[in-house]
């Protein structure tokens, strides 16, 4: 029987939460769509040779729906926190959402992946990779990735790495540390996307 993982995708409006989720679920990039209020997706995957069911909730980024986040945060096991590398204000929103997440979970240790999305738009970059890394360190040294839903860079790695982090949080003495470290290194240099991922790095 597949392990089930409840994953919540958070971030401000327009950063690409839905695009990342749909790229992972359907393998396609949606250029334009109506702002999300709440969409739920399920996908069977294999992680480290084990069957897994990812239950992914794509949440609203608009400010008028921010009050709904508490309920999402209480039910979620792991979280993808997304900002756009072209929008510095979305980083500030991540800080606010992260504070709300810690209050909601009443814990300083929450399985979390911080994602700087739209790394294919290098010419429009307004947030450096170093700034993203620094923010992840403020968030308890959580896993940090830059991604592109459009170019399909690090998309799968976001969700599979988070599932491993959820496993470790559920059973911290299970000797999963190597798997988590492996997930970090693999996510940073994913097979088949290694050359593409280099485009995300600042020279």
Secondary structure, DSSP 4 states (H G I P E B T S, - for coil): --EEEEEEEEE-TTSSHHHHHHHHHHS---S--PPPSEEEEEEEEEETTEEEEEEEEEE--SGGGGGGHHHHHHH-SEEEEEEETT-HHHHHHHHHHHHHHHHHHT-S--EEEEEEE-TT-GGG--S-HHHHHHHHHHTTS-EEEE-BTTTTBSHHHHHHHHHHHHHHHH-TTSS-HHHHHHHHHHHHT-TTTHHHHHTTS--
